[in-house]
Amino acid sequence: MSLSLSEQASRRRTFAIISHPDAGKTTLTENLLLAGGAIRAAGEVAARGERRRTTSDWMKIERDRGISVSASVMTFEYQGNVYNLLDTPGHEDFSEDTYRTLTAADCAIMVLDAAKGIEPQTLKLFEVCRMRDIPIVTFINKMDREALDPLELLDQIQDQLQLDTAPLYWPAASGQRFGGMVDLRTGAFLHYSKRTAEEGVDPGMSPRVALDDVRAEVDPSALEELEEGSEMAREMLPKIDKQAFLEGHMTPVVFGTALRHFGVGELLATLEEFAPPPRAQSVHIKGDPATLDRDRKAVSGFVFKIQANMDPNHRDRVAFLRICSGEFKRGMRLKTVAGKQVNVHNPLMFLAQDREIAETAYAGDVIGVPNHGQLRVGDSLSESGEVKFAGIPNFAPEILRRARPKDPMKAKHLRKALESLAEEGVTQLFKPSIGSDMIVGAVGALQIEVMAERMVSEYNLDVVFEPAPYNVARWINGDEDEVAAFVEKNKSASGTDLDDAPVYLAKNAWDVGYAQEKNPDLRFTATKERMI
Ligand code: G4P
């Protein structure tokens, strides 16, 4: 099969799953891979050696660490489309990692626990999607357990997320009485069987039957609820409008139970019908604003994630590059805007289904680029070195800590390690103008824990994290001379970040307000878009 560049790019669907911990993201991921045939494919790929080995070693490291600190990518083919599933880290805290991963996705699946509805983390992640205008498909999971009323769930989405809901299916009760769901558009019934995959249930599409043929097998009260609910849904709830979905105003809703393989094939079919191909990106080419289409010939992309120390024996790093245009070929040379050249001899592909995909990649795909620290999060890479994507912002940390090695002889070693983790984006690192303190910043407490754990396991460093003399960090923007004058005047409350950008290190938010009032020409910002 030989497809044109444009055909290859348009059949890519790059998406992420967002959910509150325990809603079933992992179970759903596995079942999507099963339904998409990727897990079977992974078994086949195992025999092919090297490429597969790299992937599984990395997964083992993640498992050994016991915490998934990275965003991995899983690729599978289904009905002619290529799906790239970006795994967002399951931290309880809002993390920059998650945000960055979502910058590389064109669409998201929001998984809700049917008994719990919208939970705090769902809300936070949803807000990130909204910032990026990412369209969302909703999967209401765990219908095999007692669930909230479907209308109540849809109301929560409507009220708390201001998102119109268009259910594509309507469930017949839940828990013990769960009987299946009706396809609201065709009227076909999908009968729920309690059997598992081991007992022969196909995790793909459930067979569609006429409700009358299975009436006797469904709980009568569940049937009643189904008939009442689905009639109401058809009459009162909006029909799916693809444009409204693509603009992020409306979400199609699918019900199911990932654990029992029900509704997963239908979710995949919903992605097939609605998920958009790789979006056009706003870029600068040779400094001028431009729109970059997915079928532009020259290869370009941006790094949204760095994973260091994938192999503890080699201090290597992998940069995750989201391709945005062109046909990438193994061995290609790409350049950053600053002119750094990267030869991509051994791009990593993740659970790719066949060799052809490992050798080439198109818009929407993600490849892992091994490097020794040349690449940073937010870097743009292109054949000409002239394409610059909008930067991926850093967020002002909510927690600041002073890092100190237990063994004072190891200060230099610690600085190197902190710089490395900051480059990876695990935490931020600030250097005050006075003294030699190392101030570490994190958006959430778990980031500090992850860092402390990695300090021990990867760098063999015992580190103490103490309260810092500052509680708020803000980037200082404005005329260079004015910024320098401010820094000079406030030496004890200023410093620089990893990129040497000036930062105001304040005791509290009141100080920031005061500094802003006294320096109206400067801007003290809570986000920084890294300029390359
Ligand atoms: P997460 O990645 O979002 O954190 O959730 P995960 O898939 O790990 O699922 C959390 C728990 O919910 C797991 O149970 C999982 O088996 C269960 N689960 C997921 N989907 C369904 C579903 O459709 N129905 C039911 N009844 N349960 C579901 P656990 O007891 O915490 O873990 P395990 O011991 O089963 O692995």
Boltz pocket constraint, residues with backbone or C-beta under 6 A from the ligand:
constraints:
  - pocket:
      binder: B
      contacts: [[A, 19], [A, 20], [A, 21], [A, 22], [A, 23], [A, 24], [A, 25], [A, 26], [A, 27], [A, 28], [A, 90], [A, 141], [A, 142], [A, 143], [A, 144], [A, 145], [A, 256], [A, 257], [A, 258], [A, 259], [A, 260]]
      max_distance: 6.0
